[in-house]
Every structure is written in C-alpha cells, then in structure tokens.
Amino acid sequence: MAILVNILLVFLLTACHYPRPDLSSEALSAKTKDSLTYLYERHYTYNTNLEVQADSVVLERLPIKDSYLTLHKDDRVVVAEFAVHPTDSVDSIWVKLAHSQEEQGWIREKELIRSFVPTDSISQFIYLFSDTHASYFVIIFALFVGVYLFRAFRRKQLQLVYFNDINSLYPLLLCLLMAFSATLYESMQVFTPDTWRHFYFNATLSPFKVPFVLSVFLLSIWCIIVLLLAVIDELFRQLTPAAAVFYLLGLMSCCIFCYFFFILTTPIYIGYLFLVCFAWVFVKRLRSYKRHRYSCGNCDTKLREKGVCPHCGAINE
C-alpha cells in the first residue's frame, strides 16, 4: 500500500509541472542552454514578444544614469537580455527589452509581469478574461440577465436550465463542465502557479505535450465548445426561435455564475464539496432521464409511457 501511495504522489507531482529541459547535450551552445534555462525558470526567454498593457512604462537606459525610455500602451518589445542585481531590494531580476534597434532599456521583472502581456492571441485572451474590471462587468451582466429571466420565468413560464428544462441533459452537463473547468483552473492558480504561468507565456490550444493537469483543463474547454454546439442544436429543434434565444441567455447566465462561484469557493476548499454535490445532482437527473423509455413522434419529447404527449398534445401509440 505504501508503495502505491508513493507512486501516486510521484505521478501527481510530475503531472502538474513542465519537464526540465535536458541541457546535457554537447551540441547545444551556451546561448541555447541559457535560453532553455530561462524558459524553465522564468517561463519566458530571449526573443519572447511582449506588448504593453499599462498606460505607460518607463525603461532605464543602463548603464547610463538618469536616462529613460517611455513606452506606451500597445507598444511591442522583445526580450533581449537578463541580468541579476543581488543588491536590489525591490527585485534582483532585471530584463532588457528592445522596442527597436535604437530604443532599448531595462526593467525589473515584477514590473514587467504587471505591465506586459505576451503578443500571442491566446495569452491576451487569458489576460483579458482574468482582468479584474472585466470580471466585474461579466458578473454584473450575468446578474442582470439572470434576474430578468427569472422574473420572466415566474410570469410566463419560460424554460430555463434545470427549472422547467428542455428535454436534454446537455445544458446541465454544460454547467457542470463549466464548474469543473473553473475548479481546475483555480486549483492550478493555488497549488501549481508556476505551471499556469508557464502556460500563460507559452499558450497553446493543444492538450498534448503539456502537463497532465493542463491537458485535462484544455480537453474540458474543447468539450465545452462541442457541448455548446450540441445545446444550440437541441434548442432550435425543440423550441421556437424566440424561446431558444431566451433559454440561451439564461444558460449563459448560469454558466457565468458557475464559473465565478467555483473560482471564489475553490481557494477555501468549499468549491470541491459543491462540485461533488453538483455532480450528484447531474447523476440523479441522468438516472431520471433514462427512465423515460419513449419519445414523442411529433416533438421528440421523452415520455415515460405511451399516450398523449404533455408538450405538444400528440397521441403516441
């Protein structure tokens, strides 16, 4: 038993981190070895392209004293050199950035992380999605849509996910998958931040050749996209266009709520309990769904027994 536990711990620890580059080959030049070392330790390296996200950033033209270079939002730079200043009490790591051949300067790494974002479109989407102001806007939008649709549901009996749901498990499964992805994302932020930071600077949509935890996360994102397409197909097949649009708005609000709820509760470990409860609710709904043996020949609504369809009134014999 102890051996199995040790094997499991080793697997979990290695599955959450990028492998260290092999620098033993004599064919690698000193410059290449340094580049690979920086890529593993700092998660970015020489020739990494970055874009200014702050309103302005000041670079120091070292070793010239009191000489500065100011960059503005959307300016692009490339990492040119690294330096260590052990006596610097703020940050010992300095990075040289080149805006052009003539415009180059140094900046502390902490300031670089705060003010720059990789030029890769995936990294920029991650930055935008994790931005605090964008998060507040999304939360307010989700609450507004959710309250509006709930009031409409109370007055007009609109169909919403889980409450008066359509005849499909896809919407509830989509919410569960969104909750799982949010829990996994926040778990990486808490337990393996270096793994997520490396992914942020070297983003990819491929679930291969990445640590196991990132592979699972990327697969869940692809599953969300496929499920969303399946939900849209089911909606416009079972509902009128107007009802389908309202249902989609409600589903979007539910997914946003699930995302932020599990993002906020996972760091205090309550999110894992809620995720298990959510999975139990889905399994319970799945078992109930399987008991419906028949389908209406007119509207495809699931029926427990033959007879009059409660949805469209068609007689099924």
LUMZADREN-436268 format. One record per residue (C-alpha): x, y, z. Coordinates in steps of 0.5 Angstrom, whole numbers, padded with zeros to 4 digits. Layout:
<recs>
<rec><px>X</px><py>Y</py><pz>Z</pz></rec>
...
</recs>
This chain:
<recs>
<rec><px>0000</px><py>0000</py><pz>0000</pz></rec>
<rec><px>0006</px><py>0005</py><pz>0002</pz></rec>
<rec><px>0009</px><py>0004</py><pz>-0005</pz></rec>
<rec><px>0002</px><py>0005</py><pz>-0009</pz></rec>
<rec><px>0002</px><py>0012</py><pz>-0005</pz></rec>
<rec><px>0009</px><py>0014</py><pz>-0006</pz></rec>
<rec><px>0008</px><py>0012</py><pz>-0014</pz></rec>
<rec><px>0001</px><py>0016</py><pz>-0014</pz></rec>
<rec><px>0005</px><py>0022</py><pz>-0010</pz></rec>
<rec><px>0010</px><py>0022</py><pz>-0015</pz></rec>
<rec><px>0005</px><py>0022</py><pz>-0021</pz></rec>
<rec><px>0001</px><py>0028</py><pz>-0018</pz></rec>
<rec><px>0007</px><py>0032</py><pz>-0017</pz></rec>
<rec><px>0010</px><py>0030</py><pz>-0024</pz></rec>
<rec><px>0004</px><py>0031</py><pz>-0028</pz></rec>
<rec><px>0003</px><py>0038</py><pz>-0025</pz></rec>
<rec><px>0010</px><py>0041</py><pz>-0028</pz></rec>
<rec><px>0013</px><py>0042</py><pz>-0034</pz></rec>
<rec><px>0019</px><py>0038</py><pz>-0035</pz></rec>
<rec><px>0026</px><py>0041</py><pz>-0034</pz></rec>
<rec><px>0030</px><py>0042</py><pz>-0041</pz></rec>
<rec><px>0036</px><py>0037</py><pz>-0042</pz></rec>
<rec><px>0042</px><py>0041</py><pz>-0042</pz></rec>
<rec><px>0047</px><py>0035</py><pz>-0042</pz></rec>
<rec><px>0048</px><py>0035</py><pz>-0050</pz></rec>
<rec><px>0054</px><py>0038</py><pz>-0052</pz></rec>
<rec><px>0051</px><py>0040</py><pz>-0059</pz></rec>
<rec><px>0048</px><py>0046</py><pz>-0055</pz></rec>
<rec><px>0051</px><py>0052</py><pz>-0055</pz></rec>
<rec><px>0052</px><py>0056</py><pz>-0049</pz></rec>
<rec><px>0047</px><py>0061</py><pz>-0051</pz></rec>
<rec><px>0042</px><py>0056</py><pz>-0052</pz></rec>
<rec><px>0043</px><py>0053</py><pz>-0046</pz></rec>
<rec><px>0042</px><py>0060</py><pz>-0042</pz></rec>
<rec><px>0035</px><py>0061</py><pz>-0046</pz></rec>
<rec><px>0033</px><py>0054</py><pz>-0044</pz></rec>
<rec><px>0034</px><py>0055</py><pz>-0037</pz></rec>
<rec><px>0031</px><py>0062</py><pz>-0037</pz></rec>
<rec><px>0025</px><py>0059</py><pz>-0040</pz></rec>
<rec><px>0024</px><py>0054</py><pz>-0035</pz></rec>
<rec><px>0026</px><py>0058</py><pz>-0029</pz></rec>
<rec><px>0023</px><py>0065</py><pz>-0031</pz></rec>
<rec><px>0018</px><py>0062</py><pz>-0036</pz></rec>
<rec><px>0020</px><py>0067</py><pz>-0042</pz></rec>
<rec><px>0026</px><py>0067</py><pz>-0045</pz></rec>
<rec><px>0030</px><py>0071</py><pz>-0051</pz></rec>
<rec><px>0026</px><py>0074</py><pz>-0056</pz></rec>
<rec><px>0020</px><py>0073</py><pz>-0053</pz></rec>
<rec><px>0015</px><py>0078</py><pz>-0056</pz></rec>
<rec><px>0011</px><py>0082</py><pz>-0051</pz></rec>
<rec><px>0006</px><py>0088</py><pz>-0051</pz></rec>
<rec><px>0005</px><py>0094</py><pz>-0046</pz></rec>
<rec><px>-0002</px><py>0094</py><pz>-0043</pz></rec>
<rec><px>-0001</px><py>0099</py><pz>-0038</pz></rec>
<rec><px>-0002</px><py>0106</py><pz>-0040</pz></rec>
<rec><px>0006</px><py>0108</py><pz>-0040</pz></rec>
<rec><px>0012</px><py>0104</py><pz>-0038</pz></rec>
<rec><px>0019</px><py>0107</py><pz>-0036</pz></rec>
<rec><px>0025</px><py>0103</py><pz>-0038</pz></rec>
<rec><px>0032</px><py>0105</py><pz>-0036</pz></rec>
<rec><px>0038</px><py>0106</py><pz>-0041</pz></rec>
<rec><px>0043</px><py>0103</py><pz>-0036</pz></rec>
<rec><px>0049</px><py>0104</py><pz>-0035</pz></rec>
<rec><px>0047</px><py>0111</py><pz>-0037</pz></rec>
<rec><px>0045</px><py>0114</py><pz>-0031</pz></rec>
<rec><px>0038</px><py>0118</py><pz>-0031</pz></rec>
<rec><px>0037</px><py>0116</py><pz>-0038</pz></rec>
<rec><px>0030</px><py>0113</py><pz>-0039</pz></rec>
<rec><px>0026</px><py>0111</py><pz>-0045</pz></rec>
<rec><px>0018</px><py>0111</py><pz>-0044</pz></rec>
<rec><px>0013</px><py>0106</py><pz>-0048</pz></rec>
<rec><px>0006</px><py>0107</py><pz>-0049</pz></rec>
<rec><px>0000</px><py>0102</py><pz>-0049</pz></rec>
<rec><px>0000</px><py>0097</py><pz>-0055</pz></rec>
<rec><px>0008</px><py>0098</py><pz>-0056</pz></rec>
<rec><px>0011</px><py>0092</py><pz>-0057</pz></rec>
<rec><px>0018</px><py>0090</py><pz>-0055</pz></rec>
<rec><px>0022</px><py>0083</py><pz>-0055</pz></rec>
<rec><px>0027</px><py>0081</py><pz>-0049</pz></rec>
<rec><px>0034</px><py>0082</py><pz>-0051</pz></rec>
<rec><px>0038</px><py>0080</py><pz>-0044</pz></rec>
<rec><px>0037</px><py>0078</py><pz>-0037</pz></rec>
<rec><px>0041</px><py>0081</py><pz>-0031</pz></rec>
<rec><px>0042</px><py>0080</py><pz>-0024</pz></rec>
<rec><px>0043</px><py>0085</py><pz>-0019</pz></rec>
<rec><px>0043</px><py>0082</py><pz>-0012</pz></rec>
<rec><px>0044</px><py>0089</py><pz>-0008</pz></rec>
<rec><px>0037</px><py>0091</py><pz>-0011</pz></rec>
<rec><px>0032</px><py>0090</py><pz>-0005</pz></rec>
<rec><px>0026</px><py>0091</py><pz>-0010</pz></rec>
<rec><px>0027</px><py>0086</py><pz>-0015</pz></rec>
<rec><px>0034</px><py>0083</py><pz>-0016</pz></rec>
<rec><px>0032</px><py>0080</py><pz>-0023</pz></rec>
<rec><px>0032</px><py>0086</py><pz>-0029</pz></rec>
<rec><px>0030</px><py>0085</py><pz>-0036</pz></rec>
<rec><px>0033</px><py>0088</py><pz>-0042</pz></rec>
<rec><px>0027</px><py>0090</py><pz>-0047</pz></rec>
<rec><px>0028</px><py>0092</py><pz>-0054</pz></rec>
<rec><px>0023</px><py>0097</py><pz>-0058</pz></rec>
<rec><px>0027</px><py>0098</py><pz>-0064</pz></rec>
<rec><px>0035</px><py>0097</py><pz>-0065</pz></rec>
<rec><px>0036</px><py>0104</py><pz>-0062</pz></rec>
<rec><px>0030</px><py>0104</py><pz>-0057</pz></rec>
<rec><px>0032</px><py>0099</py><pz>-0051</pz></rec>
<rec><px>0032</px><py>0099</py><pz>-0044</pz></rec>
<rec><px>0032</px><py>0095</py><pz>-0037</pz></rec>
<rec><px>0026</px><py>0094</py><pz>-0033</pz></rec>
<rec><px>0025</px><py>0090</py><pz>-0026</pz></rec>
<rec><px>0022</px><py>0083</py><pz>-0027</pz></rec>
<rec><px>0016</px><py>0085</py><pz>-0023</pz></rec>
<rec><px>0014</px><py>0091</py><pz>-0026</pz></rec>
<rec><px>0015</px><py>0087</py><pz>-0033</pz></rec>
<rec><px>0010</px><py>0082</py><pz>-0031</pz></rec>
<rec><px>0005</px><py>0087</py><pz>-0028</pz></rec>
<rec><px>0005</px><py>0092</py><pz>-0035</pz></rec>
<rec><px>0007</px><py>0087</py><pz>-0041</pz></rec>
<rec><px>0003</px><py>0081</py><pz>-0044</pz></rec>
<rec><px>0005</px><py>0076</py><pz>-0049</pz></rec>
<rec><px>0003</px><py>0078</py><pz>-0056</pz></rec>
<rec><px>0000</px><py>0071</py><pz>-0057</pz></rec>
<rec><px>-0007</px><py>0072</py><pz>-0058</pz></rec>
<rec><px>-0009</px><py>0066</py><pz>-0053</pz></rec>
<rec><px>-0005</px><py>0069</py><pz>-0048</pz></rec>
<rec><px>-0008</px><py>0076</py><pz>-0049</pz></rec>
<rec><px>-0015</px><py>0073</py><pz>-0048</pz></rec>
<rec><px>-0013</px><py>0070</py><pz>-0042</pz></rec>
<rec><px>-0010</px><py>0077</py><pz>-0039</pz></rec>
<rec><px>-0017</px><py>0080</py><pz>-0041</pz></rec>
<rec><px>-0021</px><py>0074</py><pz>-0038</pz></rec>
<rec><px>-0017</px><py>0075</py><pz>-0032</pz></rec>
<rec><px>-0017</px><py>0082</py><pz>-0031</pz></rec>
<rec><px>-0021</px><py>0085</py><pz>-0025</pz></rec>
<rec><px>-0025</px><py>0090</py><pz>-0029</pz></rec>
<rec><px>-0027</px><py>0085</py><pz>-0034</pz></rec>
<rec><px>-0029</px><py>0080</py><pz>-0029</pz></rec>
<rec><px>-0034</px><py>0086</py><pz>-0025</pz></rec>
<rec><px>-0037</px><py>0087</py><pz>-0032</pz></rec>
<rec><px>-0039</px><py>0080</py><pz>-0033</pz></rec>
<rec><px>-0041</px><py>0079</py><pz>-0026</pz></rec>
<rec><px>-0046</px><py>0085</py><pz>-0026</pz></rec>
<rec><px>-0048</px><py>0083</py><pz>-0033</pz></rec>
<rec><px>-0050</px><py>0076</py><pz>-0031</pz></rec>
<rec><px>-0054</px><py>0078</py><pz>-0025</pz></rec>
<rec><px>-0058</px><py>0083</py><pz>-0029</pz></rec>
<rec><px>-0059</px><py>0078</py><pz>-0034</pz></rec>
<rec><px>-0061</px><py>0072</py><pz>-0029</pz></rec>
<rec><px>-0066</px><py>0077</py><pz>-0025</pz></rec>
<rec><px>-0069</px><py>0079</py><pz>-0031</pz></rec>
<rec><px>-0070</px><py>0072</py><pz>-0034</pz></rec>
<rec><px>-0072</px><py>0069</py><pz>-0027</pz></rec>
<rec><px>-0078</px><py>0075</py><pz>-0027</pz></rec>
<rec><px>-0080</px><py>0073</py><pz>-0034</pz></rec>
<rec><px>-0080</px><py>0066</py><pz>-0032</pz></rec>
<rec><px>-0084</px><py>0067</py><pz>-0026</pz></rec>
<rec><px>-0089</px><py>0071</py><pz>-0030</pz></rec>
<rec><px>-0089</px><py>0067</py><pz>-0037</pz></rec>
<rec><px>-0086</px><py>0060</py><pz>-0035</pz></rec>
<rec><px>-0080</px><py>0061</py><pz>-0040</pz></rec>
<rec><px>-0076</px><py>0055</py><pz>-0040</pz></rec>
<rec><px>-0069</px><py>0055</py><pz>-0036</pz></rec>
<rec><px>-0064</px><py>0050</py><pz>-0035</pz></rec>
<rec><px>-0066</px><py>0045</py><pz>-0029</pz></rec>
<rec><px>-0072</px><py>0049</py><pz>-0028</pz></rec>
<rec><px>-0077</px><py>0047</py><pz>-0033</pz></rec>
<rec><px>-0071</px><py>0045</py><pz>-0037</pz></rec>
<rec><px>-0072</px><py>0042</py><pz>-0044</pz></rec>
<rec><px>-0071</px><py>0035</py><pz>-0046</pz></rec>
<rec><px>-0064</px><py>0034</py><pz>-0046</pz></rec>
<rec><px>-0058</px><py>0033</py><pz>-0041</pz></rec>
<rec><px>-0053</px><py>0038</py><pz>-0045</pz></rec>
<rec><px>-0055</px><py>0044</py><pz>-0042</pz></rec>
<rec><px>-0054</px><py>0042</py><pz>-0034</pz></rec>
<rec><px>-0048</px><py>0038</py><pz>-0037</pz></rec>
<rec><px>-0045</px><py>0044</py><pz>-0040</pz></rec>
<rec><px>-0046</px><py>0048</py><pz>-0033</pz></rec>
<rec><px>-0043</px><py>0042</py><pz>-0029</pz></rec>
<rec><px>-0037</px><py>0042</py><pz>-0034</pz></rec>
<rec><px>-0036</px><py>0050</py><pz>-0033</pz></rec>
<rec><px>-0036</px><py>0049</py><pz>-0026</pz></rec>
<rec><px>-0031</px><py>0043</py><pz>-0027</pz></rec>
<rec><px>-0026</px><py>0048</py><pz>-0031</pz></rec>
<rec><px>-0027</px><py>0053</py><pz>-0026</pz></rec>
<rec><px>-0025</px><py>0049</py><pz>-0020</pz></rec>
<rec><px>-0019</px><py>0046</py><pz>-0024</pz></rec>
<rec><px>-0017</px><py>0053</py><pz>-0026</pz></rec>
<rec><px>-0017</px><py>0056</py><pz>-0019</pz></rec>
<rec><px>-0013</px><py>0050</py><pz>-0017</pz></rec>
<rec><px>-0008</px><py>0051</py><pz>-0021</pz></rec>
<rec><px>-0007</px><py>0058</py><pz>-0019</pz></rec>
<rec><px>-0007</px><py>0056</py><pz>-0012</pz></rec>
<rec><px>-0003</px><py>0049</py><pz>-0012</pz></rec>
<rec><px>0002</px><py>0050</py><pz>-0018</pz></rec>
<rec><px>0002</px><py>0057</py><pz>-0020</pz></rec>
<rec><px>0009</px><py>0056</py><pz>-0024</pz></rec>
<rec><px>0005</px><py>0051</py><pz>-0029</pz></rec>
<rec><px>0000</px><py>0056</py><pz>-0030</pz></rec>
<rec><px>0005</px><py>0062</py><pz>-0031</pz></rec>
<rec><px>0009</px><py>0058</py><pz>-0036</pz></rec>
<rec><px>0003</px><py>0056</py><pz>-0040</pz></rec>
<rec><px>0001</px><py>0064</py><pz>-0040</pz></rec>
<rec><px>0007</px><py>0065</py><pz>-0043</pz></rec>
<rec><px>0007</px><py>0059</py><pz>-0048</pz></rec>
<rec><px>0000</px><py>0058</py><pz>-0049</pz></rec>
<rec><px>-0003</px><py>0053</py><pz>-0054</pz></rec>
<rec><px>-0010</px><py>0050</py><pz>-0055</pz></rec>
<rec><px>-0007</px><py>0043</py><pz>-0056</pz></rec>
<rec><px>-0008</px><py>0038</py><pz>-0050</pz></rec>
<rec><px>-0002</px><py>0035</py><pz>-0052</pz></rec>
<rec><px>0005</px><py>0036</py><pz>-0050</pz></rec>
<rec><px>0003</px><py>0039</py><pz>-0043</pz></rec>
<rec><px>0003</px><py>0037</py><pz>-0036</pz></rec>
<rec><px>-0003</px><py>0033</py><pz>-0035</pz></rec>
<rec><px>-0007</px><py>0038</py><pz>-0031</pz></rec>
<rec><px>-0007</px><py>0043</py><pz>-0036</pz></rec>
<rec><px>-0008</px><py>0037</py><pz>-0041</pz></rec>
<rec><px>-0015</px><py>0036</py><pz>-0037</pz></rec>
<rec><px>-0016</px><py>0043</py><pz>-0037</pz></rec>
<rec><px>-0015</px><py>0044</py><pz>-0045</pz></rec>
<rec><px>-0020</px><py>0038</py><pz>-0046</pz></rec>
<rec><px>-0025</px><py>0041</py><pz>-0042</pz></rec>
<rec><px>-0025</px><py>0047</py><pz>-0046</pz></rec>
<rec><px>-0026</px><py>0044</py><pz>-0052</pz></rec>
<rec><px>-0031</px><py>0039</py><pz>-0049</pz></rec>
<rec><px>-0035</px><py>0046</py><pz>-0047</pz></rec>
<rec><px>-0035</px><py>0048</py><pz>-0054</pz></rec>
<rec><px>-0037</px><py>0042</py><pz>-0057</pz></rec>
<rec><px>-0043</px><py>0042</py><pz>-0052</pz></rec>
<rec><px>-0045</px><py>0049</py><pz>-0053</pz></rec>
<rec><px>-0046</px><py>0047</py><pz>-0061</pz></rec>
<rec><px>-0050</px><py>0041</py><pz>-0058</pz></rec>
<rec><px>-0054</px><py>0045</py><pz>-0054</pz></rec>
<rec><px>-0056</px><py>0050</py><pz>-0059</pz></rec>
<rec><px>-0058</px><py>0045</py><pz>-0064</pz></rec>
<rec><px>-0062</px><py>0042</py><pz>-0059</pz></rec>
<rec><px>-0065</px><py>0048</py><pz>-0057</pz></rec>
<rec><px>-0067</px><py>0050</py><pz>-0064</pz></rec>
<rec><px>-0070</px><py>0043</py><pz>-0065</pz></rec>
<rec><px>-0075</px><py>0043</py><pz>-0059</pz></rec>
<rec><px>-0076</px><py>0051</py><pz>-0058</pz></rec>
<rec><px>-0079</px><py>0057</py><pz>-0062</pz></rec>
<rec><px>-0073</px><py>0061</py><pz>-0064</pz></rec>
<rec><px>-0075</px><py>0067</py><pz>-0059</pz></rec>
<rec><px>-0076</px><py>0062</py><pz>-0053</pz></rec>
<rec><px>-0069</px><py>0059</py><pz>-0055</pz></rec>
<rec><px>-0066</px><py>0066</py><pz>-0055</pz></rec>
<rec><px>-0068</px><py>0067</py><pz>-0048</pz></rec>
<rec><px>-0066</px><py>0060</py><pz>-0046</pz></rec>
<rec><px>-0059</px><py>0061</py><pz>-0049</pz></rec>
<rec><px>-0059</px><py>0068</py><pz>-0045</pz></rec>
<rec><px>-0061</px><py>0064</py><pz>-0038</pz></rec>
<rec><px>-0056</px><py>0059</py><pz>-0040</pz></rec>
<rec><px>-0050</px><py>0064</py><pz>-0041</pz></rec>
<rec><px>-0052</px><py>0067</py><pz>-0034</pz></rec>
<rec><px>-0052</px><py>0060</py><pz>-0031</pz></rec>
<rec><px>-0045</px><py>0059</py><pz>-0034</pz></rec>
<rec><px>-0042</px><py>0065</py><pz>-0032</pz></rec>
<rec><px>-0045</px><py>0064</py><pz>-0025</pz></rec>
<rec><px>-0042</px><py>0057</py><pz>-0024</pz></rec>
<rec><px>-0035</px><py>0060</py><pz>-0026</pz></rec>
<rec><px>-0035</px><py>0066</py><pz>-0021</pz></rec>
<rec><px>-0038</px><py>0062</py><pz>-0016</pz></rec>
<rec><px>-0033</px><py>0056</py><pz>-0016</pz></rec>
<rec><px>-0027</px><py>0061</py><pz>-0018</pz></rec>
<rec><px>-0029</px><py>0064</py><pz>-0011</pz></rec>
<rec><px>-0030</px><py>0058</py><pz>-0007</pz></rec>
<rec><px>-0024</px><py>0053</py><pz>-0009</pz></rec>
<rec><px>-0019</px><py>0057</py><pz>-0005</pz></rec>
<rec><px>-0022</px><py>0056</py><pz>0001</pz></rec>
<rec><px>-0024</px><py>0049</py><pz>-0001</pz></rec>
<rec><px>-0031</px><py>0049</py><pz>-0001</pz></rec>
<rec><px>-0032</px><py>0049</py><pz>-0008</pz></rec>
<rec><px>-0029</px><py>0042</py><pz>-0008</pz></rec>
<rec><px>-0035</px><py>0040</py><pz>-0004</pz></rec>
<rec><px>-0040</px><py>0044</py><pz>-0008</pz></rec>
<rec><px>-0037</px><py>0041</py><pz>-0015</pz></rec>
<rec><px>-0039</px><py>0034</py><pz>-0012</pz></rec>
<rec><px>-0046</px><py>0036</py><pz>-0010</pz></rec>
<rec><px>-0047</px><py>0039</py><pz>-0017</pz></rec>
<rec><px>-0044</px><py>0032</py><pz>-0020</pz></rec>
<rec><px>-0049</px><py>0028</py><pz>-0015</pz></rec>
<rec><px>-0055</px><py>0033</py><pz>-0018</pz></rec>
<rec><px>-0053</px><py>0031</py><pz>-0025</pz></rec>
<rec><px>-0052</px><py>0024</py><pz>-0024</pz></rec>
<rec><px>-0059</px><py>0024</py><pz>-0021</pz></rec>
<rec><px>-0062</px><py>0028</py><pz>-0027</pz></rec>
<rec><px>-0059</px><py>0023</py><pz>-0031</pz></rec>
<rec><px>-0062</px><py>0017</py><pz>-0028</pz></rec>
<rec><px>-0069</px><py>0020</py><pz>-0028</pz></rec>
<rec><px>-0067</px><py>0022</py><pz>-0036</pz></rec>
<rec><px>-0066</px><py>0014</py><pz>-0037</pz></rec>
<rec><px>-0073</px><py>0012</py><pz>-0034</pz></rec>
<rec><px>-0076</px><py>0016</py><pz>-0040</pz></rec>
<rec><px>-0076</px><py>0010</py><pz>-0045</pz></rec>
<rec><px>-0080</px><py>0013</py><pz>-0050</pz></rec>
<rec><px>-0080</px><py>0019</py><pz>-0055</pz></rec>
<rec><px>-0086</px><py>0023</py><pz>-0058</pz></rec>
<rec><px>-0086</px><py>0022</py><pz>-0065</pz></rec>
<rec><px>-0088</px><py>0029</py><pz>-0066</pz></rec>
<rec><px>-0084</px><py>0034</py><pz>-0062</pz></rec>
<rec><px>-0079</px><py>0028</py><pz>-0059</pz></rec>
<rec><px>-0080</px><py>0030</py><pz>-0052</pz></rec>
<rec><px>-0078</px><py>0024</py><pz>-0048</pz></rec>
<rec><px>-0084</px><py>0020</py><pz>-0045</pz></rec>
<rec><px>-0085</px><py>0015</py><pz>-0039</pz></rec>
<rec><px>-0090</px><py>0011</py><pz>-0042</pz></rec>
<rec><px>-0094</px><py>0012</py><pz>-0049</pz></rec>
<rec><px>-0100</px><py>0016</py><pz>-0050</pz></rec>
<rec><px>-0102</px><py>0024</py><pz>-0050</pz></rec>
<rec><px>-0095</px><py>0028</py><pz>-0050</pz></rec>
<rec><px>-0096</px><py>0033</py><pz>-0045</pz></rec>
<rec><px>-0091</px><py>0038</py><pz>-0049</pz></rec>
<rec><px>-0095</px><py>0038</py><pz>-0056</pz></rec>
<rec><px>-0101</px><py>0034</py><pz>-0055</pz></rec>
<rec><px>-0100</px><py>0029</py><pz>-0060</pz></rec>
<rec><px>-0102</px><py>0022</py><pz>-0059</pz></rec>
<rec><px>-0097</px><py>0016</py><pz>-0059</pz></rec>
<rec><px>-0099</px><py>0009</py><pz>-0059</pz></rec>
</recs>
